[in-house]
Amino acid sequence: MQRTHELFQQAQELIPGGVNSPVRAFKGVGGEPIFFERGEGPYVWDVDGKRYVDYVCSWGPLVAGHAEPDVLRRVQETAAKGLSFGAPVELEIEMARTLCRHVPSLEMVRLVNSGTEATMSALRLARAHTRRDKIVKFQGCYHGHVDALLVQAGSGALTLGVPGSPGIPQAVVAETLTLPYNDADAVEQCFDQHGSEIAAVIVEPVAGNMNCVPPVPGFLEKLREQCDRSGALLIFDEVMTGFRVGVQCAQGRFGITPDLTCLGKVIGGGMPVGAFGGRRDIMEGLAPVGGVYQAGTLSGNPVTMAAGLATLEKIAAPGAFERLEATTTQLVEGLQQRADAAGVKMTTNQCGSMFGLFFTDDAPVTRFEQVKACDLDAFNRFFHAMLEEGVYLAPAAFEAGFVSLAHDAQAIEETLAAAERAFARV
Ligand SMILES: *Cc1c(COP(=O)(O)O)cnc(C)c1O
């Protein structure tokens, strides 16, 4: 690990913590982050030439796998015609049409450059539309690093033990109400008290930033019901779940239609992207039709659109998602069997191609408190043992895992064989 160590030393001199996003640092698991050189299919290679089966998939976007040939071809063809125009291009329409076709709640979309931008803009729009200020979010859900949403947030914020952040004015978060995930009673009580002031409820319909926690039956239904009753908007943050838990996203899978939907990750196929959309009457509140200002120099970038469209084509192909979900089930069940056989207390969650490993015997894991009570040391030992074995898991116990269409029988077998040896060392 000579080269990766050297690069990390250099990076730390020039970039805070040596990383451009905190979850990449190995703060939670200990050790140093690995610098990668290339990826192909389900595999990545680090700068020292070691190969890993990858279950991070760039934190979700690479649902088609690394360096997928059709995706690369579309990107290269598009890039050859120019990288950006700052003016409309036809690929934006193709992307908008594709998203509206697959995602039940979308009548119109606005394309942006990150998931953070999507949630930030959706909040502004929801507040303008309802002429209310309060926002409801859930503990352990992460919606990007938006000031108003960085309250009891998940993912890196949670891993670093700072689920809020210094630098956010009290006044900005004063309008954010935070509730326990999967707790329908808490939602009802909150609405009884504040219903007429709530602009929107924002939720990850499958929580993926506190490990992987699917909604319990009735939870999303309760959100829809309370929003309808009070006139608040329901925002599904599907930046992670979009095209990861189904081609119709979580809203199709669970049959609950939000008013606004945020997307990102998969729809850019590995390029920087975000999107938000929903009902036409709400979306037409955006400038230049309405007064809600939102803009982006590189939004709808043609190269991003090309990567995203080619990726969406792969995942929406007949039978593709079913195959991906079956592969994920095979992986998750295989890991469970091997943990059980080794006497390691571990339980799993899965939704579509997202999965979570929890080092606890308190199954099923449905609440944030349970996630926090898991044996972090056991996870960290497992993480490092797997890394040594050539399997790259997310370097934190509070992150979901991702499988891609490129994960074939051989990659899964390799992973399970590695896990058998790793569990023996946990
Ligand atoms: C990743 C993520 C975001 C933030 O997206 P960025 O592109 O990193 O800004 C927002 N919400 C959810 C649910 C995410 O998983």
The ligand as an SDF file (V2000), in Angstrom:
LIG
                    3D

 15 15  0  0  0  0  0  0  0  0999 V2000
  -26.1670   11.2620   -1.6550 C   0  0  0  0  0  0  0  0  0  0  0  0
  -27.4370   11.8220   -1.1260 C   0  0  0  0  0  0  0  0  0  0  0  0
  -27.7280   13.1970   -1.1910 C   0  0  0  0  0  0  0  0  0  0  0  0
  -26.7100   14.2070   -1.6040 C   0  0  0  0  0  0  0  0  0  0  0  0
  -26.3350   14.1000   -2.9260 O   0  0  0  0  0  0  0  0  0  0  0  0
  -24.9560   14.8130   -3.3890 P   0  0  0  0  0  0  0  0  0  0  0  0
  -24.9330   14.5950   -4.8640 O   0  0  0  0  0  0  0  0  0  0  0  0
  -23.8660   14.1410   -2.6410 O   0  0  0  0  0  0  0  0  0  0  0  0
  -25.0810   16.2560   -3.0290 O   0  0  0  0  0  0  0  0  0  0  0  0
  -28.9820   13.6270   -0.8160 C   0  0  0  0  0  0  0  0  0  0  0  0
  -29.9010   12.7530   -0.3740 N   0  0  0  0  0  0  0  0  0  0  0  0
  -29.6620   11.4370   -0.2940 C   0  0  0  0  0  0  0  0  0  0  0  0
  -30.7390   10.5200    0.1750 C   0  0  0  0  0  0  0  0  0  0  0  0
  -28.4170   10.9330   -0.6440 C   0  0  0  0  0  0  0  0  0  0  0  0
  -28.1660    9.6180   -0.4980 O   0  0  0  0  0  0  0  0  0  0  0  0
  1  2  1  0
  2  3  1  0
  2 14  2  0
  3  4  1  0
  3 10  2  0
  4  5  1  0
  5  6  1  0
  6  7  2  0
  6  8  1  0
  6  9  1  0
 10 11  1  0
 11 12  2  0
 12 13  1  0
 12 14  1  0
 14 15  1  0
M  END
$$$$
